[in-house]
């Protein structure tokens, strides 16, 4: 992840989408307080630092060390299951491909905690992998505990006391190819001796550029309408001014 997330089309298009949401929050306001819950190796924190003070956490010491290599000063080693992230503290909280993980004991409780960490009127930006039938050896490699539908994400977010403003699937145009690839792997998932390999690898430069262009165009499309399927569920939700 540390090696590829600066340029890989999947990360770059997702980060551009998140950056655009945060830029909209920043417009007409002072610097924002931003928290990345489960920040991984820190590229998103770097990109959001132009909008205010960015802090983050991860339960992986390796991830926190990689954040330090990026020069990020405010990243803590913290388990979201039982760690304290504060109350009414942040204008923006991001949770990108975190709550799906096997080590998250109760994703609804963690999401409520992230909602509580927002100031009134603050925004949660959330993503998790979609559709159980897409489970593959990649999920085994990254310890996927659950995949979601839009309906499930909406329910989780609303039960956390937040109002959904945007909810959509992502990686829409590549979905048929990815689904076919994942189905082809099904006979080998969980088989004794089968390779457990992540799909995170840098494609050739020209292919990466082409896929990035496609997904930047998809970003523009999903800002106007909710896409009917994809490999991830993406949501933006707001904490009411009064609860």
Order of alpha helices (4+ residues) and beta strands (2+ residues): alpha-beta-alpha-beta-alpha-beta-beta-alpha-beta-alpha-alpha-beta-alpha-alpha-beta
